[in-house]
Amino acid sequence: GTWTCATPRPETLGEVSVRVSAGGQELDNGRLKFEYVLDSMVTSVVPSSGSISGGFTVTVHGEGFVATGTSVCVFSGTWSVGRVVSANEVECVVPRVANPQEVKVGVSSNGVDTSTGTTTFLYRSMA
């Protein structure tokens, strides 16, 4: 089954052990780990605009990006493939949209939490 737990506010950043028990019995043998990291932030997208057809790569700049198996880019709620190049740079495949629009861009290293910031990408009509 799946368990959902709230994490306490950390005293420091880094990896901590997690213990799971039910009815007084330990279920995980102390092998589970959780890592506290700084919140990531997007500061720019290059290029900052492109075609509504998507499918091309943009470079997202910012800070606090963490390379994980679930790193993704988020274009106003639409998730796309992301590859963390460094703590300050992620390459993102721009998803297709139906109409020209401006969307907020974020990055998620865990598939749940999304970076902060107000950086946007402008989708333009195909010429």
Short mmCIF file of the C-alpha atoms (twelve columns), coordinates in Angstrom:
data_MODEL
# 
_entry.id   MODEL 
# 
loop_
_atom_site.group_PDB 
_atom_site.id 
_atom_site.type_symbol 
_atom_site.label_atom_id 
_atom_site.label_alt_id 
_atom_site.label_comp_id 
_atom_site.label_asym_id 
_atom_site.label_seq_id 
_atom_site.Cartn_x 
_atom_site.Cartn_y 
_atom_site.Cartn_z 
_atom_site.pdbx_PDB_model_num 
ATOM 1   C CA . GLY A 1   0.000  0.000  0.000   1 
ATOM 2   C CA . THR A 2   0.857  3.663  -0.098  1 
ATOM 3   C CA . TRP A 3   1.375  5.829  2.948   1 
ATOM 4   C CA . THR A 4   1.350  9.599  2.953   1 
ATOM 5   C CA . CYS A 5   3.218  11.389 5.719   1 
ATOM 6   C CA . ALA A 6   3.727  15.022 6.648   1 
ATOM 7   C CA . THR A 7   7.366  15.940 7.161   1 
ATOM 8   C CA . PRO A 8   8.363  18.007 10.162  1 
ATOM 9   C CA . ARG A 9   10.199 21.300 9.642   1 
ATOM 10  C CA . PRO A 10  13.894 20.418 9.327   1 
ATOM 11  C CA . GLU A 11  16.600 21.769 11.590  1 
ATOM 12  C CA . THR A 12  19.138 21.384 8.749   1 
ATOM 13  C CA . LEU A 13  19.198 20.377 5.084   1 
ATOM 14  C CA . GLY A 14  20.247 16.879 4.056   1 
ATOM 15  C CA . GLU A 15  19.260 13.257 4.327   1 
ATOM 16  C CA . VAL A 16  17.376 11.837 7.305   1 
ATOM 17  C CA . SER A 17  16.238 8.330  8.207   1 
ATOM 18  C CA . VAL A 18  12.520 7.581  8.178   1 
ATOM 19  C CA . ARG A 19  10.950 4.875  10.300  1 
ATOM 20  C CA . VAL A 20  7.562  3.354  9.564   1 
ATOM 21  C CA . SER A 21  5.677  1.383  12.165  1 
ATOM 22  C CA . ALA A 22  2.141  0.134  12.688  1 
ATOM 23  C CA . GLY A 23  0.763  -1.444 15.825  1 
ATOM 24  C CA . GLY A 24  4.153  -1.145 17.488  1 
ATOM 25  C CA . GLN A 25  5.851  -3.185 14.772  1 
ATOM 26  C CA . GLU A 26  8.571  -1.595 12.629  1 
ATOM 27  C CA . LEU A 27  7.787  -2.143 8.939   1 
ATOM 28  C CA . ASP A 28  10.845 -0.764 7.150   1 
ATOM 29  C CA . ASN A 29  13.895 -2.031 9.072   1 
ATOM 30  C CA . GLY A 30  15.230 1.558  9.151   1 
ATOM 31  C CA . ARG A 31  16.187 1.573  5.455   1 
ATOM 32  C CA . LEU A 32  14.018 4.474  4.256   1 
ATOM 33  C CA . LYS A 33  15.628 7.871  3.625   1 
ATOM 34  C CA . PHE A 34  14.253 11.347 2.942   1 
ATOM 35  C CA . GLU A 35  16.263 14.358 1.828   1 
ATOM 36  C CA . TYR A 36  15.512 17.966 2.742   1 
ATOM 37  C CA . VAL A 37  16.653 20.368 0.003   1 
ATOM 38  C CA . LEU A 38  16.311 24.086 -0.636  1 
ATOM 39  C CA . ASP A 39  13.301 25.227 -2.671  1 
ATOM 40  C CA . SER A 40  14.223 25.705 -6.309  1 
ATOM 41  C CA . MET A 41  13.467 28.897 -8.240  1 
ATOM 42  C CA . VAL A 42  13.150 29.620 -11.970 1 
ATOM 43  C CA . THR A 43  14.622 32.981 -13.054 1 
ATOM 44  C CA . SER A 44  14.572 32.815 -16.882 1 
ATOM 45  C CA . VAL A 45  13.742 30.692 -19.929 1 
ATOM 46  C CA . VAL A 46  15.822 30.812 -23.147 1 
ATOM 47  C CA . PRO A 47  14.312 31.209 -25.639 1 
ATOM 48  C CA . SER A 48  11.374 32.830 -23.860 1 
ATOM 49  C CA . SER A 49  8.887  32.245 -26.693 1 
ATOM 50  C CA . GLY A 50  8.157  29.737 -29.433 1 
ATOM 51  C CA . SER A 51  5.582  27.974 -31.560 1 
ATOM 52  C CA . ILE A 52  2.368  26.443 -30.181 1 
ATOM 53  C CA . SER A 53  3.456  23.175 -31.846 1 
ATOM 54  C CA . GLY A 54  6.040  22.614 -29.076 1 
ATOM 55  C CA . GLY A 55  8.495  19.713 -29.256 1 
ATOM 56  C CA . PHE A 56  11.633 21.866 -29.058 1 
ATOM 57  C CA . THR A 57  14.022 22.376 -26.150 1 
ATOM 58  C CA . VAL A 58  14.381 25.474 -23.973 1 
ATOM 59  C CA . THR A 59  16.913 26.125 -21.229 1 
ATOM 60  C CA . VAL A 60  15.462 27.048 -17.855 1 
ATOM 61  C CA . HIS A 61  17.797 29.014 -15.582 1 
ATOM 62  C CA . GLY A 62  17.437 29.369 -11.839 1 
ATOM 63  C CA . GLU A 63  18.765 27.869 -8.640  1 
ATOM 64  C CA . GLY A 64  18.360 24.812 -6.457  1 
ATOM 65  C CA . PHE A 65  17.648 22.277 -9.214  1 
ATOM 66  C CA . VAL A 66  18.284 18.688 -8.126  1 
ATOM 67  C CA . ALA A 67  18.940 15.820 -10.552 1 
ATOM 68  C CA . THR A 68  16.531 12.986 -9.799  1 
ATOM 69  C CA . GLY A 69  14.832 10.284 -11.807 1 
ATOM 70  C CA . THR A 70  11.615 12.311 -11.700 1 
ATOM 71  C CA . SER A 71  12.871 15.755 -12.772 1 
ATOM 72  C CA . VAL A 72  10.222 17.391 -14.934 1 
ATOM 73  C CA . CYS A 73  9.342  20.802 -16.321 1 
ATOM 74  C CA . VAL A 74  5.925  22.322 -15.762 1 
ATOM 75  C CA . PHE A 75  4.301  24.706 -18.237 1 
ATOM 76  C CA . SER A 76  1.210  26.043 -16.368 1 
ATOM 77  C CA . GLY A 77  0.200  22.606 -15.153 1 
ATOM 78  C CA . THR A 78  1.343  20.632 -18.216 1 
ATOM 79  C CA . TRP A 79  4.264  18.366 -17.366 1 
ATOM 80  C CA . SER A 80  7.074  17.705 -19.840 1 
ATOM 81  C CA . VAL A 81  10.451 15.999 -20.036 1 
ATOM 82  C CA . GLY A 82  13.233 17.739 -18.122 1 
ATOM 83  C CA . ARG A 83  16.956 17.089 -17.826 1 
ATOM 84  C CA . VAL A 84  18.901 18.730 -15.022 1 
ATOM 85  C CA . VAL A 85  22.203 20.026 -16.414 1 
ATOM 86  C CA . SER A 86  23.329 21.672 -13.155 1 
ATOM 87  C CA . ALA A 87  21.908 23.204 -9.970  1 
ATOM 88  C CA . ASN A 88  21.289 26.332 -12.096 1 
ATOM 89  C CA . GLU A 89  20.120 24.910 -15.438 1 
ATOM 90  C CA . VAL A 90  17.473 22.499 -16.742 1 
ATOM 91  C CA . GLU A 91  16.714 21.600 -20.356 1 
ATOM 92  C CA . CYS A 92  12.976 21.253 -21.003 1 
ATOM 93  C CA . VAL A 93  10.960 19.956 -23.954 1 
ATOM 94  C CA . VAL A 94  8.175  22.468 -24.614 1 
ATOM 95  C CA . PRO A 95  4.749  20.773 -24.763 1 
ATOM 96  C CA . ARG A 96  2.249  21.496 -27.539 1 
ATOM 97  C CA . VAL A 97  -0.720 23.811 -26.842 1 
ATOM 98  C CA . ALA A 98  -3.811 24.602 -28.907 1 
ATOM 99  C CA . ASN A 99  -3.716 28.390 -28.772 1 
ATOM 100 C CA . PRO A 100 -1.184 31.217 -28.351 1 
ATOM 101 C CA . GLN A 101 -0.786 32.060 -24.665 1 
ATOM 102 C CA . GLU A 102 1.678  33.012 -21.955 1 
ATOM 103 C CA . VAL A 103 2.317  30.305 -19.338 1 
ATOM 104 C CA . LYS A 104 4.232  30.087 -16.077 1 
ATOM 105 C CA . VAL A 105 7.289  27.786 -16.152 1 
ATOM 106 C CA . GLY A 106 8.433  25.667 -13.222 1 
ATOM 107 C CA . VAL A 107 10.634 22.671 -12.437 1 
ATOM 108 C CA . SER A 108 9.913  19.716 -10.163 1 
ATOM 109 C CA . SER A 109 12.571 17.326 -8.909  1 
ATOM 110 C CA . ASN A 110 10.141 15.028 -7.103  1 
ATOM 111 C CA . GLY A 111 7.017  15.078 -9.281  1 
ATOM 112 C CA . VAL A 112 5.047  16.836 -6.524  1 
ATOM 113 C CA . ASP A 113 6.562  20.167 -5.520  1 
ATOM 114 C CA . THR A 114 7.165  22.837 -8.172  1 
ATOM 115 C CA . SER A 115 9.769  25.602 -8.123  1 
ATOM 116 C CA . THR A 116 8.892  29.157 -7.198  1 
ATOM 117 C CA . GLY A 117 9.143  32.214 -9.417  1 
ATOM 118 C CA . THR A 118 7.042  34.060 -11.966 1 
ATOM 119 C CA . THR A 119 9.011  33.319 -15.143 1 
ATOM 120 C CA . THR A 120 6.841  32.738 -18.204 1 
ATOM 121 C CA . PHE A 121 7.052  31.305 -21.715 1 
ATOM 122 C CA . LEU A 122 5.078  32.856 -24.592 1 
ATOM 123 C CA . TYR A 123 3.505  30.492 -27.118 1 
ATOM 124 C CA . ARG A 124 3.154  32.124 -30.559 1 
ATOM 125 C CA . SER A 125 1.022  31.101 -33.545 1 
ATOM 126 C CA . MET A 126 2.855  29.142 -36.184 1 
ATOM 127 C CA . ALA A 127 3.922  31.526 -38.966 1 
# 
